[in-house]
Amino acid sequence: MTALELNAELYRAMGEIANDETLLAKVLKYVKDLTPAKKAKADADWANKFAGAWKDNRSTDEIINDINEARTTNSRNIKL
């Protein structure tokens, strides 16, 4: 199917949908359900769920120091 034929078919189908209110309502609901707006907002707020969730008696400096002391060096010989 060529691009011109595809465009003609799409316009024909859109005309049928626009003339049928029930079908148009179904299509609009389907398109609305597919919109990523709700998911995008949920994805943007994912980190907020963890605010205040970390329970520790150590200060921030002590935690950072523990992390730094736990680090190890890479002793593997990597050939490039």
Secondary structure, 3 states (H helix, E strand, C coil): CCHHHHHHHHHHHHHHHHHCHHHHHHHHHHHHHHCCHHHHHHHHCHHHHHCCCCCCCCCHHHHHHHHHHHCCCCCCCCCC
